[in-house]
């Protein structure tokens, strides 16, 4: 227990990095996932094909491979750099990997929401002259997003836990910090483990409760 108290500032910094990873990746994944969902319901076969291929490939690729590809493929081979600081650069590369991977699941959640919107509304929008993009932006997406608040919350919780994979390329988030503390305090492995487990519960349980409340608050009544 003393080890937890001694290392408390380090643990707080680790979870703060986990929160930053989650928020940045979640925001980017929501934007990219919405674009992919629009592509998947597009009247253009090319866009539908690209969206479908992206989702199928990313959903069936282990996240570890995606993160390692971003760290090694983009960072070392292609020399993609966002900062002169190596740790900051790998942080951004891990955000890219987490966002790209999570966007595939966001896309499918939003697409399922789009399918809940009555077809008659889209047909009525076309009848009054709205284009596909206007129809999607003004009629379909607002209802679709409200219908999938709970699934999006589940994806955000999964993303919070998936940030631990960023440790594969050396990002010092919670799981990598836990491993480091295990090595430094071999006699306090169990308290450290339960301390980090509690930290993740503090992040995920309120998120689940918040999105459950939002899903009821924003539910579309038909």
TORVOKE-733934 format. One record per residue (C-alpha): x, y, z. Coordinates in Angstrom, 2 decimals. Last residue first. Layout:
residues N
+---------+---------+---------+
:       X :       Y :       Z :
+---------+---------+---------+
:       X :       Y :       Z :
...
+---------+---------+---------+
END
This chain:
residues 222
+---------+---------+---------+
:       X :       Y :       Z :
+---------+---------+---------+
:  -41.50 :    7.32 :  -32.98 :
:  -39.72 :    8.71 :  -29.93 :
:  -36.00 :    9.24 :  -30.55 :
:  -34.03 :    8.65 :  -27.36 :
:  -31.95 :   11.65 :  -26.28 :
:  -32.57 :   11.47 :  -22.52 :
:  -32.63 :    7.68 :  -22.43 :
:  -29.39 :    7.39 :  -24.39 :
:  -27.88 :   10.22 :  -22.34 :
:  -28.56 :    8.42 :  -19.06 :
:  -26.97 :    5.21 :  -20.36 :
:  -24.10 :    7.28 :  -21.75 :
:  -23.41 :    8.82 :  -18.35 :
:  -23.68 :    5.50 :  -16.49 :
:  -21.23 :    3.83 :  -18.85 :
:  -18.78 :    6.72 :  -18.60 :
:  -19.11 :    6.71 :  -14.80 :
:  -18.12 :    3.00 :  -14.81 :
:  -15.22 :    3.34 :  -17.27 :
:  -12.85 :    5.89 :  -15.74 :
:  -13.19 :    4.97 :  -12.05 :
:  -13.10 :    1.32 :  -13.08 :
:   -9.79 :    1.96 :  -14.84 :
:   -8.32 :    3.47 :  -11.68 :
:   -9.63 :    0.60 :   -9.55 :
:   -7.76 :   -1.85 :  -11.77 :
:   -4.66 :    0.34 :  -11.40 :
:   -4.86 :    0.19 :   -7.61 :
:   -5.69 :   -3.52 :   -7.69 :
:   -2.50 :   -4.22 :   -9.62 :
:   -0.39 :   -1.95 :   -7.40 :
:   -1.75 :   -3.63 :   -4.27 :
:   -0.98 :   -7.09 :   -5.72 :
:    2.53 :   -6.30 :   -7.01 :
:    3.78 :   -4.79 :   -3.76 :
:    6.89 :   -6.86 :   -3.01 :
:    8.25 :   -6.47 :   -6.54 :
:    8.20 :   -2.69 :   -6.24 :
:   10.37 :   -1.35 :   -9.09 :
:    9.51 :   -4.10 :  -11.57 :
:    5.80 :   -3.99 :  -10.78 :
:    5.99 :   -0.19 :  -10.93 :
:    7.30 :   -0.36 :  -14.50 :
:    4.52 :   -2.77 :  -15.48 :
:    1.92 :   -0.43 :  -13.96 :
:    3.44 :    2.51 :  -15.86 :
:    3.10 :    0.52 :  -19.07 :
:   -0.54 :   -0.22 :  -18.25 :
:   -1.43 :    3.37 :  -17.31 :
:    0.05 :    5.24 :  -20.27 :
:    3.76 :    5.56 :  -20.93 :
:    3.66 :    5.27 :  -24.71 :
:    6.44 :    2.82 :  -25.59 :
:    5.27 :    1.38 :  -28.89 :
:    3.49 :   -1.64 :  -27.40 :
:    2.34 :    0.56 :  -24.49 :
:   -0.24 :    1.96 :  -26.91 :
:   -2.10 :   -1.33 :  -26.37 :
:   -3.25 :    0.00 :  -22.97 :
:   -5.35 :    2.55 :  -24.85 :
:   -7.68 :   -0.35 :  -25.66 :
:   -9.29 :   -0.10 :  -22.23 :
:  -10.44 :    3.47 :  -22.82 :
:  -11.39 :    2.51 :  -26.39 :
:  -13.67 :   -0.24 :  -25.08 :
:  -15.38 :    2.35 :  -22.86 :
:  -15.74 :    4.68 :  -25.85 :
:  -17.21 :    1.85 :  -27.94 :
:  -19.74 :    1.09 :  -25.21 :
:  -20.71 :    4.77 :  -25.12 :
:  -21.14 :    4.74 :  -28.89 :
:  -23.48 :    1.77 :  -28.50 :
:  -25.54 :    3.74 :  -25.92 :
:  -25.73 :    6.93 :  -28.01 :
:  -26.85 :    5.00 :  -31.09 :
:  -30.38 :    6.32 :  -31.66 :
:  -29.42 :    9.95 :  -31.09 :
:  -26.73 :    9.63 :  -33.76 :
:  -29.20 :    8.17 :  -36.26 :
:  -31.78 :   10.92 :  -35.70 :
:  -29.31 :   13.75 :  -36.35 :
:  -27.72 :   11.69 :  -39.15 :
:  -30.88 :   11.16 :  -41.23 :
:  -32.61 :   14.49 :  -41.74 :
:  -30.24 :   17.45 :  -41.99 :
:  -26.84 :   15.94 :  -42.75 :
:  -27.95 :   12.83 :  -44.62 :
:  -30.63 :   14.56 :  -46.65 :
:  -28.31 :   17.48 :  -47.37 :
:  -25.57 :   15.09 :  -48.50 :
:  -27.96 :   13.10 :  -50.68 :
:  -29.43 :   16.25 :  -52.23 :
:  -32.69 :   17.76 :  -51.04 :
:  -35.27 :   18.44 :  -53.74 :
:  -38.61 :   18.19 :  -51.97 :
:  -39.06 :   14.59 :  -53.13 :
:  -35.59 :   13.66 :  -51.95 :
:  -36.51 :   14.69 :  -48.41 :
:  -39.77 :   12.74 :  -48.63 :
:  -37.84 :    9.65 :  -49.70 :
:  -35.43 :   10.05 :  -46.78 :
:  -38.34 :   10.37 :  -44.37 :
:  -40.17 :    7.42 :  -45.90 :
:  -37.19 :    5.17 :  -45.31 :
:  -37.80 :    5.39 :  -41.56 :
:  -34.58 :    6.06 :  -39.61 :
:  -33.49 :    2.86 :  -37.84 :
:  -31.08 :    1.95 :  -40.64 :
:  -29.14 :    5.15 :  -40.00 :
:  -28.59 :    4.02 :  -36.43 :
:  -27.10 :    0.73 :  -37.65 :
:  -24.83 :    2.80 :  -39.87 :
:  -23.82 :    4.85 :  -36.84 :
:  -22.77 :    1.74 :  -34.92 :
:  -20.99 :    0.31 :  -37.96 :
:  -19.03 :    3.51 :  -38.49 :
:  -18.10 :    3.78 :  -34.81 :
:  -16.66 :    0.26 :  -35.03 :
:  -14.49 :    1.15 :  -38.03 :
:  -13.54 :    4.47 :  -36.43 :
:  -12.06 :    2.58 :  -33.46 :
:   -9.19 :    1.21 :  -35.54 :
:   -8.28 :    4.47 :  -37.29 :
:   -8.60 :    6.45 :  -34.06 :
:   -6.48 :    4.01 :  -32.03 :
:   -3.77 :    3.97 :  -34.68 :
:   -3.71 :    7.74 :  -35.17 :
:   -3.70 :    8.30 :  -31.40 :
:   -0.77 :    5.87 :  -31.15 :
:    1.13 :    7.93 :  -33.71 :
:    0.40 :   11.08 :  -31.71 :
:    1.79 :    9.54 :  -28.52 :
:    4.73 :    8.13 :  -30.46 :
:    5.66 :   11.66 :  -31.54 :
:    5.25 :   13.01 :  -28.02 :
:    7.62 :   10.33 :  -26.66 :
:   10.19 :   10.97 :  -29.40 :
:   10.21 :   14.73 :  -28.82 :
:   11.00 :   16.58 :  -32.06 :
:    7.28 :   16.55 :  -32.73 :
:    4.69 :   15.43 :  -35.27 :
:    6.92 :   13.14 :  -37.31 :
:    6.18 :   10.63 :  -40.07 :
:    9.52 :    9.02 :  -40.93 :
:    8.01 :    6.61 :  -43.48 :
:    9.98 :    3.64 :  -42.09 :
:   10.38 :    4.75 :  -38.47 :
:    7.20 :    6.53 :  -37.39 :
:    4.73 :    5.44 :  -40.06 :
:    5.68 :    1.78 :  -40.30 :
:    7.18 :    1.35 :  -36.83 :
:    4.78 :    3.23 :  -34.57 :
:    1.74 :    3.23 :  -36.85 :
:    2.28 :   -0.40 :  -37.83 :
:    2.81 :   -1.31 :  -34.17 :
:   -0.51 :    0.33 :  -33.28 :
:   -2.40 :   -1.42 :  -36.09 :
:   -0.77 :   -4.77 :  -35.30 :
:   -1.72 :   -4.44 :  -31.62 :
:   -5.28 :   -3.56 :  -32.64 :
:   -5.68 :   -6.97 :  -34.24 :
:   -7.01 :   -6.67 :  -37.82 :
:  -10.52 :   -7.92 :  -38.56 :
:  -12.31 :   -4.66 :  -37.75 :
:   -9.71 :   -2.70 :  -39.71 :
:  -10.03 :   -4.73 :  -42.91 :
:  -13.82 :   -5.02 :  -42.90 :
:  -14.34 :   -1.33 :  -42.10 :
:  -11.89 :   -0.07 :  -44.71 :
:  -13.20 :   -2.40 :  -47.42 :
:  -16.82 :   -1.40 :  -46.77 :
:  -16.01 :    2.32 :  -46.88 :
:  -13.99 :    1.98 :  -50.08 :
:  -16.71 :   -0.11 :  -51.74 :
:  -19.50 :    2.24 :  -50.72 :
:  -17.50 :    5.20 :  -52.03 :
:  -16.94 :    3.47 :  -55.38 :
:  -20.57 :    2.32 :  -55.60 :
:  -21.88 :    5.92 :  -55.36 :
:  -25.35 :    6.04 :  -53.77 :
:  -23.65 :    6.51 :  -50.39 :
:  -24.74 :    4.37 :  -47.45 :
:  -21.23 :    3.08 :  -46.72 :
:  -19.65 :    6.45 :  -47.50 :
:  -21.86 :    8.21 :  -44.96 :
:  -20.88 :    5.59 :  -42.38 :
:  -17.21 :    6.17 :  -43.24 :
:  -17.60 :    9.93 :  -42.71 :
:  -19.31 :    9.32 :  -39.37 :
:  -16.53 :    6.92 :  -38.36 :
:  -13.86 :    9.47 :  -39.25 :
:  -15.47 :   12.17 :  -37.10 :
:  -16.26 :    9.83 :  -34.21 :
:  -12.81 :    8.21 :  -34.43 :
:  -11.10 :   11.61 :  -34.19 :
:  -13.09 :   12.54 :  -31.09 :
:  -12.51 :    9.13 :  -29.49 :
:   -8.79 :    9.15 :  -30.25 :
:   -8.31 :   12.56 :  -28.64 :
:  -10.53 :   11.75 :  -25.64 :
:   -9.10 :    8.28 :  -25.02 :
:   -5.45 :    9.25 :  -25.44 :
:   -5.92 :   12.25 :  -23.16 :
:   -7.62 :   10.07 :  -20.53 :
:   -4.80 :    7.50 :  -20.72 :
:   -2.25 :   10.31 :  -20.36 :
:   -4.08 :   11.51 :  -17.24 :
:   -4.04 :    7.90 :  -16.03 :
:   -0.25 :    7.79 :  -16.28 :
:    0.16 :   11.21 :  -14.67 :
:   -2.01 :   10.11 :  -11.74 :
:    0.05 :    6.93 :  -11.34 :
:    3.30 :    8.91 :  -11.25 :
:    1.84 :   11.30 :   -8.67 :
:    0.68 :    8.29 :   -6.56 :
:    4.06 :    6.54 :   -6.56 :
:    4.73 :    6.85 :   -2.83 :
:    1.08 :    6.22 :   -1.95 :
:    0.88 :    3.15 :   -4.14 :
:    4.19 :    1.83 :   -2.77 :
:    2.89 :    2.33 :    0.77 :
:    0.00 :    0.00 :    0.00 :
+---------+---------+---------+
END
